[in-house]
Amino acid sequence: MENNNKYCLKARAYVFLLLKYRQRSENEIRERLSRKKFPEEAIKDTIAFLKEKKFIDDNIFARAWISERLKKGLGPRRLVQELKFKGIEKQVIENNLREAKESYNELEIARELAAGRLNRLRGLDFQIAKRRVYGYLLRRGFSPEIVMDVLNQIE
C-alpha cells in the first residue's frame, strides 16, 4: 500500500507539471502516465483524485479546445477529429460543437480563408489556385459542401 502511495504522489506531481502548460483530457493523462510506466492502480487513483478536485474535466477541456481552435480558423470536421484523437467521447464533442456553432459562421470563415489563400496564389493559373484552395480548406476541416459553396462564389 505504501509503495502505491509513493507512485500516486509521483504521478500527481508529473500530471501537475503537464497541466501547468495546458489543459489535458483524461485520456491524454492516462496515456502519459502509462508511457512513464506508472502502475495501473496509481494511474486510476491519480485520475480519480484529479476528477474529484476538478483538475480534469473532458467537457471543459473540449469546450476550451473548440474555442481556441475555431479562433485559428479550423473547421468543425478537423475539431471532431482532434478531439476523438484526444479520447473525448462522441457525445461530449457533439454537445460542445453544437454550442460553439451558434456563434460561428463556418461559411464566412471559409470565405475569408479562401480569399487570403487566393491572394497568396495570385500568379498561378486560376484553376490550379482554385484546386489548391479546395485542398487547403478541406485540410483545415471544412466540409466539402461549404468549400464548394465558397469556390462557386469566388468564380
C-alpha positions in Angstrom: 0.0 0.0 0.0 2.8 2.4 0.9 4.5 1.7 -2.4 1.4 2.6 -4.3 1.1 5.8 -2.3 4.6 6.7 -3.4 3.7 6.1 -7.0 0.5 8.2 -6.6 2.4 11.1 -5.3 4.9 10.9 -8.2 2.1 10.5 -10.7 0.3 13.6 -9.3 3.5 15.7 -9.4 4.0 14.6 -13.0 0.5 15.4 -14.0 0.6 18.9 -12.3 3.7 19.5 -14.4 1.8 18.6 -17.5 -1.2 20.7 -16.5 1.0 23.7 -15.9 1.4 24.0 -19.7 -2.1 23.4 -20.9 -5.4 21.6 -20.1 -5.4 17.8 -20.8 -8.1 15.3 -21.4 -8.4 12.3 -19.1 -7.2 10.0 -21.9 -4.1 12.2 -22.5 -3.2 12.0 -18.9 -3.8 8.3 -18.7 -1.6 7.7 -21.8 1.2 9.9 -20.5 1.2 8.1 -17.1 1.3 4.8 -18.9 4.2 5.9 -21.0 6.1 6.8 -17.8 5.4 3.2 -16.6 3.3 4.1 -13.6 1.4 1.1 -12.1 -2.3 0.9 -13.3 -3.5 1.3 -9.7 -1.6 4.6 -9.3 -2.9 5.8 -12.6 -6.5 5.1 -11.6 -6.0 6.7 -8.2 -4.4 9.8 -9.8 -7.2 10.2 -12.4 -9.9 9.8 -9.6 -8.1 12.4 -7.5 -7.8 14.8 -10.4 -11.5 14.4 -11.4 -12.6 14.8 -7.8 -10.7 18.0 -7.4 -11.8 19.2 -10.8 -8.3 19.5 -12.3 -9.5 17.5 -15.3 -12.9 17.5 -16.9 -13.3 16.4 -20.5 -16.3 18.6 -21.0 -14.5 21.8 -20.0 -11.4 20.6 -22.0 -13.5 20.1 -25.2 -15.2 23.5 -24.8 -11.8 25.2 -24.4 -10.2 23.2 -27.2 -13.0 24.0 -29.7 -13.0 27.7 -28.7 -9.2 28.1 -29.2 -9.1 26.1 -32.5 -12.0 27.9 -34.0 -10.2 31.2 -33.4 -7.3 29.7 -35.5 -9.6 29.2 -38.5 -10.1 25.5 -38.3 -13.3 23.8 -39.4 -15.6 21.6 -37.3 -14.6 18.4 -39.0 -11.0 18.9 -38.0 -12.0 19.7 -34.4 -14.0 16.5 -34.2 -11.0 14.5 -35.5 -8.6 16.2 -33.0 -10.9 15.6 -30.0 -11.5 12.0 -30.9 -7.8 11.6 -31.0 -7.5 13.1 -27.6 -10.0 10.5 -26.3 -13.1 12.7 -25.8 -16.4 10.9 -26.0 -18.5 11.5 -29.1 -21.5 12.9 -27.2 -19.3 15.5 -25.4 -17.8 16.6 -28.7 -21.2 16.9 -30.4 -22.7 18.9 -27.5 -19.8 21.4 -27.3 -19.5 21.7 -31.1 -23.3 22.4 -31.3 -22.9 25.1 -28.7 -19.9 26.7 -30.4 -21.6 26.7 -33.8 -24.2 29.1 -32.5 -21.7 31.9 -32.7 -19.6 30.6 -35.5 -20.3 31.2 -39.2 -18.5 28.4 -41.0 -19.2 29.8 -44.5 -17.9 33.2 -43.6 -14.7 31.9 -42.0 -14.1 29.6 -45.0 -14.7 32.5 -47.4 -12.1 34.7 -45.5 -9.5 31.9 -45.5 -10.1 31.2 -49.2 -9.7 34.9 -50.1 -6.4 35.1 -48.2 -5.1 31.9 -49.8 -6.1 33.0 -53.3 -4.3 36.3 -52.6 -1.1 34.4 -51.9 -1.6 32.3 -55.1 -2.1 35.3 -57.4 0.5 34.4 -60.0 -0.9 30.9 -60.7 -3.5 29.8 -63.2 -6.9 30.3 -61.7 -7.9 26.6 -61.9 -4.7 25.5 -60.2 -5.1 28.1 -57.5 -8.7 27.0 -57.0 -7.7 23.3 -56.6 -5.1 24.4 -54.0 -7.6 26.4 -52.1 -10.0 23.5 -52.2 -7.4 21.2 -50.6 -6.4 23.8 -48.1 -9.9 24.3 -46.8 -10.6 20.6 -46.6 -7.3 20.1 -44.6 -8.4 22.8 -42.2 -11.6 20.9 -41.5 -14.3 22.5 -43.6 -17.0 20.3 -45.1 -16.8 19.7 -48.9 -20.2 21.4 -49.3 -19.0 24.6 -47.6 -15.8 24.5 -49.6 -17.7 24.1 -52.9 -20.1 27.0 -51.9 -17.1 29.2 -51.3 -15.3 28.3 -54.5 -18.5 28.8 -56.5 -18.9 32.3 -55.0 -15.3 33.1 -56.0 -15.9 32.5 -59.7 
